Amino acid sequence: MYYFNVDEVKKIANALSDFSIDKIRQRLKFRGLQEVSYNHLFDYTYYPLVKYYQDATDQGNAMFLDFA
């Protein structure tokens, strides 16, 4: 389990927001993911993740993450 304090959550939110879609597309293409999958990945994974961290930052929340 990981704990991120308010400042760490803000740093993560900023880092996620700083990625350009073009840069992500280049990385996905390099890894062999088919381009038809990109929009699905952005709409259902990347954008919600960015919004989640931005909302947490706006509310001044820390967070726990468990990848078990």
PDB file of N, CA, C and O in Angstrom:
ATOM      1  N   MET A   1       0.848  -1.168   0.000  1.00  0.00           N
ATOM      2  CA  MET A   1       0.000   0.000   0.000  1.00  0.00           C
ATOM      3  C   MET A   1       0.896   1.234   0.000  1.00  0.00           C
ATOM      4  O   MET A   1       1.942   1.268   0.647  1.00  0.00           O
ATOM      5  N   TYR A   2       0.462   2.227  -0.731  1.00  0.00           N
ATOM      6  CA  TYR A   2       1.201   3.482  -0.822  1.00  0.00           C
ATOM      7  C   TYR A   2       0.351   4.620  -0.272  1.00  0.00           C
ATOM      8  O   TYR A   2      -0.866   4.644  -0.457  1.00  0.00           O
ATOM      9  N   TYR A   3       0.996   5.552   0.399  1.00  0.00           N
ATOM     10  CA  TYR A   3       0.332   6.759   0.888  1.00  0.00           C
ATOM     11  C   TYR A   3       0.977   7.951   0.204  1.00  0.00           C
ATOM     12  O   TYR A   3       2.199   8.104   0.221  1.00  0.00           O
ATOM     13  N   PHE A   4       0.148   8.796  -0.398  1.00  0.00           N
ATOM     14  CA  PHE A   4       0.617  10.039  -1.000  1.00  0.00           C
ATOM     15  C   PHE A   4       0.001  11.198  -0.239  1.00  0.00           C
ATOM     16  O   PHE A   4      -1.219  11.290  -0.107  1.00  0.00           O
ATOM     17  N   ASN A   5       0.861  12.086   0.265  1.00  0.00           N
ATOM     18  CA  ASN A   5       0.335  13.253   0.972  1.00  0.00           C
ATOM     19  C   ASN A   5      -0.196  14.261  -0.047  1.00  0.00           C
ATOM     20  O   ASN A   5      -0.093  14.047  -1.255  1.00  0.00           O
ATOM     21  N   VAL A   6      -0.756  15.345   0.445  1.00  0.00           N
ATOM     22  CA  VAL A   6      -1.402  16.335  -0.418  1.00  0.00           C
ATOM     23  C   VAL A   6      -0.431  16.878  -1.474  1.00  0.00           C
ATOM     24  O   VAL A   6      -0.800  17.016  -2.640  1.00  0.00           O
ATOM     25  N   ASP A   7       0.789  17.180  -1.076  1.00  0.00           N
ATOM     26  CA  ASP A   7       1.774  17.710  -2.028  1.00  0.00           C
ATOM     27  C   ASP A   7       2.144  16.682  -3.093  1.00  0.00           C
ATOM     28  O   ASP A   7       2.323  17.030  -4.260  1.00  0.00           O
ATOM     29  N   GLU A   8       2.256  15.431  -2.698  1.00  0.00           N
ATOM     30  CA  GLU A   8       2.590  14.377  -3.659  1.00  0.00           C
ATOM     31  C   GLU A   8       1.449  14.161  -4.645  1.00  0.00           C
ATOM     32  O   GLU A   8       1.686  13.944  -5.833  1.00  0.00           O
ATOM     33  N   VAL A   9       0.218  14.218  -4.159  1.00  0.00           N
ATOM     34  CA  VAL A   9      -0.945  14.081  -5.041  1.00  0.00           C
ATOM     35  C   VAL A   9      -0.945  15.215  -6.064  1.00  0.00           C
ATOM     36  O   VAL A   9      -1.226  14.997  -7.242  1.00  0.00           O
ATOM     37  N   LYS A  10      -0.630  16.412  -5.611  1.00  0.00           N
ATOM     38  CA  LYS A  10      -0.576  17.565  -6.517  1.00  0.00           C
ATOM     39  C   LYS A  10       0.522  17.385  -7.568  1.00  0.00           C
ATOM     40  O   LYS A  10       0.312  17.707  -8.737  1.00  0.00           O
ATOM     41  N   LYS A  11       1.673  16.882  -7.170  1.00  0.00           N
ATOM     42  CA  LYS A  11       2.765  16.638  -8.118  1.00  0.00           C
ATOM     43  C   LYS A  11       2.362  15.595  -9.162  1.00  0.00           C
ATOM     44  O   LYS A  11       2.669  15.739 -10.345  1.00  0.00           O
ATOM     45  N   ILE A  12       1.680  14.555  -8.715  1.00  0.00           N
ATOM     46  CA  ILE A  12       1.221  13.513  -9.637  1.00  0.00           C
ATOM     47  C   ILE A  12       0.205  14.094 -10.612  1.00  0.00           C
ATOM     48  O   ILE A  12       0.277  13.835 -11.813  1.00  0.00           O
ATOM     49  N   ALA A  13      -0.744  14.883 -10.099  1.00  0.00           N
ATOM     50  CA  ALA A  13      -1.757  15.508 -10.954  1.00  0.00           C
ATOM     51  C   ALA A  13      -1.098  16.400 -12.000  1.00  0.00           C
ATOM     52  O   ALA A  13      -1.474  16.370 -13.171  1.00  0.00           O
ATOM     53  N   ASN A  14      -0.127  17.183 -11.584  1.00  0.00           N
ATOM     54  CA  ASN A  14       0.573  18.067 -12.523  1.00  0.00           C
ATOM     55  C   ASN A  14       1.358  17.274 -13.560  1.00  0.00           C
ATOM     56  O   ASN A  14       1.358  17.618 -14.742  1.00  0.00           O
ATOM     57  N   ALA A  15       2.021  16.219 -13.120  1.00  0.00           N
ATOM     58  CA  ALA A  15       2.802  15.397 -14.049  1.00  0.00           C
ATOM     59  C   ALA A  15       1.896  14.732 -15.083  1.00  0.00           C
ATOM     60  O   ALA A  15       2.229  14.693 -16.268  1.00  0.00           O
ATOM     61  N   LEU A  16       0.759  14.212 -14.642  1.00  0.00           N
ATOM     62  CA  LEU A  16      -0.178  13.591 -15.575  1.00  0.00           C
ATOM     63  C   LEU A  16      -0.730  14.611 -16.560  1.00  0.00           C
ATOM     64  O   LEU A  16      -0.893  14.311 -17.743  1.00  0.00           O
ATOM     65  N   SER A  17      -1.016  15.810 -16.078  1.00  0.00           N
ATOM     66  CA  SER A  17      -1.566  16.863 -16.937  1.00  0.00           C
ATOM     67  C   SER A  17      -0.545  17.372 -17.947  1.00  0.00           C
ATOM     68  O   SER A  17      -0.918  17.863 -19.012  1.00  0.00           O
ATOM     69  N   ASP A  18       0.725  17.259 -17.625  1.00  0.00           N
ATOM     70  CA  ASP A  18       1.778  17.761 -18.510  1.00  0.00           C
ATOM     71  C   ASP A  18       2.052  16.861 -19.714  1.00  0.00           C
ATOM     72  O   ASP A  18       2.668  17.300 -20.685  1.00  0.00           O
ATOM     73  N   PHE A  19       1.600  15.612 -19.659  1.00  0.00           N
ATOM     74  CA  PHE A  19       1.788  14.729 -20.804  1.00  0.00           C
ATOM     75  C   PHE A  19       0.934  15.221 -21.962  1.00  0.00           C
ATOM     76  O   PHE A  19      -0.243  15.530 -21.778  1.00  0.00           O
ATOM     77  N   SER A  20       1.512  15.296 -23.138  1.00  0.00           N
ATOM     78  CA  SER A  20       0.711  15.637 -24.314  1.00  0.00           C
ATOM     79  C   SER A  20       0.167  14.341 -24.915  1.00  0.00           C
ATOM     80  O   SER A  20       0.788  13.282 -24.826  1.00  0.00           O
ATOM     81  N   ILE A  21      -0.990  14.456 -25.518  1.00  0.00           N
ATOM     82  CA  ILE A  21      -1.604  13.284 -26.147  1.00  0.00           C
ATOM     83  C   ILE A  21      -0.693  12.755 -27.258  1.00  0.00           C
ATOM     84  O   ILE A  21      -0.577  11.543 -27.440  1.00  0.00           O
ATOM     85  N   ASP A  22      -0.053  13.651 -27.992  1.00  0.00           N
ATOM     86  CA  ASP A  22       0.863  13.214 -29.054  1.00  0.00           C
ATOM     87  C   ASP A  22       2.027  12.404 -28.494  1.00  0.00           C
ATOM     88  O   ASP A  22       2.426  11.396 -29.078  1.00  0.00           O
ATOM     89  N   LYS A  23       2.560  12.840 -27.377  1.00  0.00           N
ATOM     90  CA  LYS A  23       3.672  12.121 -26.741  1.00  0.00           C
ATOM     91  C   LYS A  23       3.217  10.722 -26.300  1.00  0.00           C
ATOM     92  O   LYS A  23       3.936   9.739 -26.481  1.00  0.00           O
ATOM     93  N   ILE A  24       2.021  10.651 -25.723  1.00  0.00           N
ATOM     94  CA  ILE A  24       1.495   9.353 -25.293  1.00  0.00           C
ATOM     95  C   ILE A  24       1.274   8.453 -26.504  1.00  0.00           C
ATOM     96  O   ILE A  24       1.602   7.267 -26.464  1.00  0.00           O
ATOM     97  N   ARG A  25       0.722   9.008 -27.580  1.00  0.00           N
ATOM     98  CA  ARG A  25       0.511   8.223 -28.804  1.00  0.00           C
ATOM     99  C   ARG A  25       1.834   7.646 -29.321  1.00  0.00           C
ATOM    100  O   ARG A  25       1.888   6.487 -29.733  1.00  0.00           O
ATOM    101  N   GLN A  26       2.889   8.446 -29.301  1.00  0.00           N
ATOM    102  CA  GLN A  26       4.195   7.971 -29.756  1.00  0.00           C
ATOM    103  C   GLN A  26       4.676   6.804 -28.899  1.00  0.00           C
ATOM    104  O   GLN A  26       5.204   5.821 -29.420  1.00  0.00           O
ATOM    105  N   ARG A  27       4.495   6.912 -27.600  1.00  0.00           N
ATOM    106  CA  ARG A  27       4.936   5.836 -26.706  1.00  0.00           C
ATOM    107  C   ARG A  27       4.120   4.565 -26.915  1.00  0.00           C
ATOM    108  O   ARG A  27       4.663   3.460 -26.889  1.00  0.00           O
ATOM    109  N   LEU A  28       2.809   4.727 -27.122  1.00  0.00           N
ATOM    110  CA  LEU A  28       1.963   3.556 -27.345  1.00  0.00           C
ATOM    111  C   LEU A  28       2.314   2.881 -28.663  1.00  0.00           C
ATOM    112  O   LEU A  28       2.362   1.654 -28.751  1.00  0.00           O
ATOM    113  N   LYS A  29       2.557   3.692 -29.680  1.00  0.00           N
ATOM    114  CA  LYS A  29       2.923   3.142 -30.981  1.00  0.00           C
ATOM    115  C   LYS A  29       4.245   2.382 -30.879  1.00  0.00           C
ATOM    116  O   LYS A  29       4.392   1.302 -31.450  1.00  0.00           O
ATOM    117  N   PHE A  30       5.197   2.950 -30.154  1.00  0.00           N
ATOM    118  CA  PHE A  30       6.492   2.302 -29.955  1.00  0.00           C
ATOM    119  C   PHE A  30       6.318   0.950 -29.266  1.00  0.00           C
ATOM    120  O   PHE A  30       7.045   0.002 -29.566  1.00  0.00           O
ATOM    121  N   ARG A  31       5.367   0.859 -28.354  1.00  0.00           N
ATOM    122  CA  ARG A  31       5.141  -0.389 -27.614  1.00  0.00           C
ATOM    123  C   ARG A  31       4.282  -1.382 -28.392  1.00  0.00           C
ATOM    124  O   ARG A  31       4.050  -2.494 -27.918  1.00  0.00           O
ATOM    125  N   GLY A  32       3.808  -1.000 -29.575  1.00  0.00           N
ATOM    126  CA  GLY A  32       3.091  -1.928 -30.429  1.00  0.00           C
ATOM    127  C   GLY A  32       1.587  -1.952 -30.252  1.00  0.00           C
ATOM    128  O   GLY A  32       0.917  -2.798 -30.845  1.00  0.00           O
ATOM    129  N   LEU A  33       1.039  -1.054 -29.458  1.00  0.00           N
ATOM    130  CA  LEU A  33      -0.415  -1.012 -29.296  1.00  0.00           C
ATOM    131  C   LEU A  33      -1.040  -0.478 -30.575  1.00  0.00           C
ATOM    132  O   LEU A  33      -0.578   0.517 -31.134  1.00  0.00           O
ATOM    133  N   GLN A  34      -2.090  -1.142 -31.031  1.00  0.00           N
ATOM    134  CA  GLN A  34      -2.746  -0.717 -32.262  1.00  0.00           C
ATOM    135  C   GLN A  34      -3.436   0.626 -32.058  1.00  0.00           C
ATOM    136  O   GLN A  34      -4.032   0.886 -31.013  1.00  0.00           O
ATOM    137  N   GLU A  35      -3.342   1.469 -33.076  1.00  0.00           N
ATOM    138  CA  GLU A  35      -3.856   2.831 -32.974  1.00  0.00           C
ATOM    139  C   GLU A  35      -5.364   2.881 -32.740  1.00  0.00           C
ATOM    140  O   GLU A  35      -5.862   3.836 -32.144  1.00  0.00           O
ATOM    141  N   VAL A  36      -6.093   1.875 -33.197  1.00  0.00           N
ATOM    142  CA  VAL A  36      -7.545   1.872 -32.988  1.00  0.00           C
ATOM    143  C   VAL A  36      -7.896   1.788 -31.501  1.00  0.00           C
ATOM    144  O   VAL A  36      -9.014   2.125 -31.111  1.00  0.00           O
ATOM    145  N   SER A  37      -6.968   1.349 -30.683  1.00  0.00           N
ATOM    146  CA  SER A  37      -7.197   1.225 -29.239  1.00  0.00           C
ATOM    147  C   SER A  37      -6.920   2.515 -28.478  1.00  0.00           C
ATOM    148  O   SER A  37      -7.276   2.619 -27.304  1.00  0.00           O
ATOM    149  N   TYR A  38      -6.300   3.488 -29.110  1.00  0.00           N
ATOM    150  CA  TYR A  38      -5.865   4.697 -28.408  1.00  0.00           C
ATOM    151  C   TYR A  38      -7.022   5.474 -27.792  1.00  0.00           C
ATOM    152  O   TYR A  38      -6.976   5.827 -26.614  1.00  0.00           O
ATOM    153  N   ASN A  39      -8.056   5.742 -28.582  1.00  0.00           N
ATOM    154  CA  ASN A  39      -9.166   6.543 -28.059  1.00  0.00           C
ATOM    155  C   ASN A  39      -9.822   5.869 -26.865  1.00  0.00           C
ATOM    156  O   ASN A  39     -10.176   6.528 -25.888  1.00  0.00           O
ATOM    157  N   HIS A  40      -9.981   4.560 -26.949  1.00  0.00           N
ATOM    158  CA  HIS A  40     -10.556   3.824 -25.822  1.00  0.00           C
ATOM    159  C   HIS A  40      -9.673   3.982 -24.587  1.00  0.00           C
ATOM    160  O   HIS A  40     -10.171   4.212 -23.485  1.00  0.00           O
ATOM    161  N   LEU A  41      -8.386   3.860 -24.774  1.00  0.00           N
ATOM    162  CA  LEU A  41      -7.443   3.998 -23.667  1.00  0.00           C
ATOM    163  C   LEU A  41      -7.514   5.397 -23.054  1.00  0.00           C
ATOM    164  O   LEU A  41      -7.537   5.542 -21.831  1.00  0.00           O
ATOM    165  N   PHE A  42      -7.550   6.420 -23.903  1.00  0.00           N
ATOM    166  CA  PHE A  42      -7.630   7.794 -23.396  1.00  0.00           C
ATOM    167  C   PHE A  42      -8.954   8.047 -22.685  1.00  0.00           C
ATOM    168  O   PHE A  42      -8.974   8.598 -21.584  1.00  0.00           O
ATOM    169  N   ASP A  43     -10.059   7.645 -23.308  1.00  0.00           N
ATOM    170  CA  ASP A  43     -11.389   7.950 -22.770  1.00  0.00           C
ATOM    171  C   ASP A  43     -11.707   7.210 -21.479  1.00  0.00           C
ATOM    172  O   ASP A  43     -12.369   7.759 -20.598  1.00  0.00           O
ATOM    173  N   TYR A  44     -11.246   5.980 -21.357  1.00  0.00           N
ATOM    174  CA  TYR A  44     -11.642   5.163 -20.212  1.00  0.00           C
ATOM    175  C   TYR A  44     -10.540   4.938 -19.179  1.00  0.00           C
ATOM    176  O   TYR A  44     -10.795   4.375 -18.115  1.00  0.00           O
ATOM    177  N   THR A  45      -9.333   5.369 -19.483  1.00  0.00           N
ATOM    178  CA  THR A  45      -8.239   5.176 -18.534  1.00  0.00           C
ATOM    179  C   THR A  45      -7.513   6.476 -18.227  1.00  0.00           C
ATOM    180  O   THR A  45      -7.495   6.923 -17.080  1.00  0.00           O
ATOM    181  N   TYR A  46      -6.917   7.084 -19.239  1.00  0.00           N
ATOM    182  CA  TYR A  46      -6.060   8.249 -19.006  1.00  0.00           C
ATOM    183  C   TYR A  46      -6.848   9.461 -18.508  1.00  0.00           C
ATOM    184  O   TYR A  46      -6.515  10.022 -17.464  1.00  0.00           O
ATOM    185  N   TYR A  47      -7.885   9.873 -19.239  1.00  0.00           N
ATOM    186  CA  TYR A  47      -8.642  11.063 -18.834  1.00  0.00           C
ATOM    187  C   TYR A  47      -9.284  10.909 -17.452  1.00  0.00           C
ATOM    188  O   TYR A  47      -9.214  11.841 -16.651  1.00  0.00           O
ATOM    189  N   PRO A  48      -9.908   9.764 -17.143  1.00  0.00           N
ATOM    190  CA  PRO A  48     -10.447   9.600 -15.783  1.00  0.00           C
ATOM    191  C   PRO A  48      -9.361   9.626 -14.703  1.00  0.00           C
ATOM    192  O   PRO A  48      -9.591  10.141 -13.609  1.00  0.00           O
ATOM    193  N   LEU A  49      -8.193   9.081 -14.998  1.00  0.00           N
ATOM    194  CA  LEU A  49      -7.097   9.101 -14.033  1.00  0.00           C
ATOM    195  C   LEU A  49      -6.633  10.533 -13.762  1.00  0.00           C
ATOM    196  O   LEU A  49      -6.420  10.913 -12.611  1.00  0.00           O
ATOM    197  N   VAL A  50      -6.480  11.320 -14.819  1.00  0.00           N
ATOM    198  CA  VAL A  50      -6.090  12.723 -14.662  1.00  0.00           C
ATOM    199  C   VAL A  50      -7.141  13.465 -13.853  1.00  0.00           C
ATOM    200  O   VAL A  50      -6.806  14.218 -12.938  1.00  0.00           O
ATOM    201  N   LYS A  51      -8.410  13.258 -14.185  1.00  0.00           N
ATOM    202  CA  LYS A  51      -9.500  13.933 -13.466  1.00  0.00           C
ATOM    203  C   LYS A  51      -9.520  13.528 -11.994  1.00  0.00           C
ATOM    204  O   LYS A  51      -9.747  14.369 -11.124  1.00  0.00           O
ATOM    205  N   TYR A  52      -9.289  12.271 -11.716  1.00  0.00           N
ATOM    206  CA  TYR A  52      -9.275  11.775 -10.342  1.00  0.00           C
ATOM    207  C   TYR A  52      -8.218  12.504  -9.509  1.00  0.00           C
ATOM    208  O   TYR A  52      -8.492  12.950  -8.395  1.00  0.00           O
ATOM    209  N   TYR A  53      -7.017  12.619 -10.061  1.00  0.00           N
ATOM    210  CA  TYR A  53      -5.941  13.303  -9.337  1.00  0.00           C
ATOM    211  C   TYR A  53      -6.181  14.805  -9.255  1.00  0.00           C
ATOM    212  O   TYR A  53      -5.866  15.425  -8.239  1.00  0.00           O
ATOM    213  N   GLN A  54      -6.734  15.399 -10.308  1.00  0.00           N
ATOM    214  CA  GLN A  54      -7.030  16.830 -10.262  1.00  0.00           C
ATOM    215  C   GLN A  54      -8.113  17.125  -9.224  1.00  0.00           C
ATOM    216  O   GLN A  54      -8.016  18.104  -8.484  1.00  0.00           O
ATOM    217  N   ASP A  55      -9.135  16.286  -9.170  1.00  0.00           N
ATOM    218  CA  ASP A  55     -10.193  16.460  -8.169  1.00  0.00           C
ATOM    219  C   ASP A  55      -9.635  16.319  -6.755  1.00  0.00           C
ATOM    220  O   ASP A  55      -9.977  17.101  -5.868  1.00  0.00           O
ATOM    221  N   ALA A  56      -8.784  15.332  -6.550  1.00  0.00           N
ATOM    222  CA  ALA A  56      -8.168  15.143  -5.230  1.00  0.00           C
ATOM    223  C   ALA A  56      -7.340  16.361  -4.853  1.00  0.00           C
ATOM    224  O   ALA A  56      -7.366  16.803  -3.705  1.00  0.00           O
ATOM    225  N   THR A  57      -6.607  16.900  -5.814  1.00  0.00           N
ATOM    226  CA  THR A  57      -5.801  18.098  -5.570  1.00  0.00           C
ATOM    227  C   THR A  57      -6.688  19.287  -5.235  1.00  0.00           C
ATOM    228  O   THR A  57      -6.412  20.025  -4.289  1.00  0.00           O
ATOM    229  N   ASP A  58      -7.752  19.476  -6.006  1.00  0.00           N
ATOM    230  CA  ASP A  58      -8.669  20.601  -5.777  1.00  0.00           C
ATOM    231  C   ASP A  58      -9.304  20.544  -4.389  1.00  0.00           C
ATOM    232  O   ASP A  58      -9.584  21.579  -3.784  1.00  0.00           O
ATOM    233  N   GLN A  59      -9.528  19.326  -3.890  1.00  0.00           N
ATOM    234  CA  GLN A  59     -10.164  19.155  -2.583  1.00  0.00           C
ATOM    235  C   GLN A  59      -9.143  19.058  -1.452  1.00  0.00           C
ATOM    236  O   GLN A  59      -9.518  18.949  -0.284  1.00  0.00           O
ATOM    237  N   GLY A  60      -7.856  19.097  -1.792  1.00  0.00           N
ATOM    238  CA  GLY A  60      -6.814  19.017  -0.775  1.00  0.00           C
ATOM    239  C   GLY A  60      -6.710  17.650  -0.130  1.00  0.00           C
ATOM    240  O   GLY A  60      -6.411  17.537   1.059  1.00  0.00           O
ATOM    241  N   ASN A  61      -6.957  16.607  -0.920  1.00  0.00           N
ATOM    242  CA  ASN A  61      -6.945  15.243  -0.393  1.00  0.00           C
ATOM    243  C   ASN A  61      -5.604  14.549  -0.596  1.00  0.00           C
ATOM    244  O   ASN A  61      -4.947  14.716  -1.624  1.00  0.00           O
ATOM    245  N   ALA A  62      -5.220  13.778   0.392  1.00  0.00           N
ATOM    246  CA  ALA A  62      -4.137  12.809   0.251  1.00  0.00           C
ATOM    247  C   ALA A  62      -4.795  11.523  -0.247  1.00  0.00           C
ATOM    248  O   ALA A  62      -6.016  11.474  -0.396  1.00  0.00           O
ATOM    249  N   MET A  63      -4.004  10.484  -0.505  1.00  0.00           N
ATOM    250  CA  MET A  63      -4.641   9.231  -0.915  1.00  0.00           C
ATOM    251  C   MET A  63      -3.777   8.020  -0.605  1.00  0.00           C
ATOM    252  O   MET A  63      -2.552   8.090  -0.502  1.00  0.00           O
ATOM    253  N   PHE A  64      -4.476   6.916  -0.464  1.00  0.00           N
ATOM    254  CA  PHE A  64      -3.854   5.605  -0.339  1.00  0.00           C
ATOM    255  C   PHE A  64      -4.070   4.870  -1.652  1.00  0.00           C
ATOM    256  O   PHE A  64      -5.143   4.968  -2.248  1.00  0.00           O
ATOM    257  N   LEU A  65      -3.070   4.138  -2.105  1.00  0.00           N
ATOM    258  CA  LEU A  65      -3.202   3.278  -3.269  1.00  0.00           C
ATOM    259  C   LEU A  65      -2.744   1.887  -2.889  1.00  0.00           C
ATOM    260  O   LEU A  65      -1.727   1.713  -2.217  1.00  0.00           O
ATOM    261  N   ASP A  66      -3.508   0.897  -3.329  1.00  0.00           N
ATOM    262  CA  ASP A  66      -3.156  -0.492  -3.067  1.00  0.00           C
ATOM    263  C   ASP A  66      -3.253  -1.248  -4.380  1.00  0.00           C
ATOM    264  O   ASP A  66      -4.325  -1.324  -4.980  1.00  0.00           O
ATOM    265  N   PHE A  67      -2.157  -1.798  -4.822  1.00  0.00           N
ATOM    266  CA  PHE A  67      -2.106  -2.509  -6.091  1.00  0.00           C
ATOM    267  C   PHE A  67      -2.118  -4.021  -5.916  1.00  0.00           C
ATOM    268  O   PHE A  67      -1.681  -4.754  -6.803  1.00  0.00           O
ATOM    269  N   ALA A  68      -2.610  -4.487  -4.792  1.00  0.00           N
ATOM    270  CA  ALA A  68      -2.612  -5.922  -4.520  1.00  0.00           C
ATOM    271  C   ALA A  68      -3.706  -6.627  -5.273  1.00  0.00           C
ATOM    272  O   ALA A  68      -3.849  -7.844  -5.158  1.00  0.00           O
TER     273      ALA A  68
END
